[in-house]
Amino acid sequence: MDYENLLSICQRAPIRKKFFNIAFVALVAAMSFPTAALAKDVVVTEAENGKKVCLEVGDTLTLQLEGNPTTGYLWEVASKEMPYLKSFRVSTSLIGSGGTYTFTFRAESKGSMTMQVVYARPWEKDVPPAKTIEIPVVID
């Protein structure tokens, strides 16, 4: 190794040290701010009927309800306007037998509302639902 190469390496060493110091400070600063990774998932079942659910913007609300589609009954969200929650997933655990209906919503903005979900046969328009669940939701 000649003198000029050695000099070049020595001159770059402080730049590397400065770069790593800046990167470390940026990493620590990024970890101290809240992020979407801190969003929580609140799971609600039929047992929480009528109980207030408190969320923050970015949190998810997962509604898990037992049902049996072979009887013709389905869980449906009856609330037509939900300005603060956005539905992004609906699923059932089993086809052709009893199981769990899962509705997942994301808290999009601050506000409060009452979500109503009914267990009914969709074609029976003049018959009251077999079950009705109301969940007051507050998003801060």
N, C-alpha and C positions, 0 to 999 in steps of 0.2 A: 504494500500500500504506500503510495507516495504522499508527500506532504500536502499537496493541494486537496486530495480526496479526504484526508484526515481533517483538514481545516474546514472543508465543506460540511462534514458530518457534525463536527463540533458546533458550527454556526447554526445548524438546523435543530439541535437538541433543545434550546430554549423555546423554539416555536412549537415543538411537539408537546413540551410540558405545559405551555400556555393553552394549547388546544385541548388537552385532557382536563385541565382545570376548568375551562369554560364548559366543556361537555358535562363534567360532573355537576357543576352549579346548575346547568339547565335541567339535568335529570332530577335533581333534588327539588327544584322549583316546580317542575311538571308533576311530581308526585304529591306536592302539597295542595294542589287545586282539585276540587271535586270533578269527577268525570262520569261519563255514562256507565262505566264499570261499577260505580257505586249505586246505581239504580237498584231498587229492590222489587221483588215479585211478591205480591200479596195474594194468597190463595184463599178463596171464599167458597164455602160449601152451603148446603141447604141449612145447616145449623146456624149460620150467621144471618139468616133472614131477618131483616129489620135493623141490623146493627150497622152503625156508621163505619165506613172504611175511609181512612185518611191516606192520601197518596201525595207524592211530589211529582212535579213535571218530569217525565222520563221513566217513572216507575211503571210496572206492568201489574194488571189486575187479572188474575186467572180464576175463572168461575168453573168449579167442578161439580157437576150434578149427576146423580144416579138416575138412570132411565132404561127403558126397554123399547126400542123402536119396533119390535115385532108386535106390540100391542096397538100400534098406530099412533101412540103418543110420542111427541117430540118436544124437546126444550127449544124455545125460540125467544129471542130478545124482543120484547113487546115495545120497549122504548124506541120511538121513531126518531127522536132527535137527541143525540148525545154529543153536544158540541165540544166537550172536553176530553172525551175518550175516543180512540180510534181502534176499531176491531181489526186485528190482523191475523187471527187464526181461530178456526172452529174445527173441532175433531171429535170423533167418538172412538172408544177403545175397542169395541167388538161389533161386528156386523152379524145380524141374525140372532142376537141374544142380548141379555141385559148387560149394561156396562156403564161407562162414564162419558158424559158429554163435557167437553172442555171448550170454554170460550176464553180467548185471551185478548186483552185490550191494553193499549198504551195510553198513559196520561199525557195528553198533548198540550194542554194549557190550564191555567188556574181557573177555578170555578167550582160550583157545587151543583149536584143533580141527584135524582133518584132513578136508578136503573131498575126496570121491571122485566122479569123473565117469567114466561109461562110454560107449563107442561100441558099440552093440549093436542088434540087431533086436528090438524090443519083444515080438514074438510068440514068439520062440525062448527059452522059459523055461529049458530044460535045457542050453543052449549058453553057454559062457563068452563074455564080451564080446570083440570084436575088439581093443579097446584099453581100458586103464584108466589114468586119471591120478589121482594123489593129490597134493594141495597142502596142506602143513601151514600153517596160518594162525595168527598171533599178533596179537592186538589189544591195544594199550596205551592 
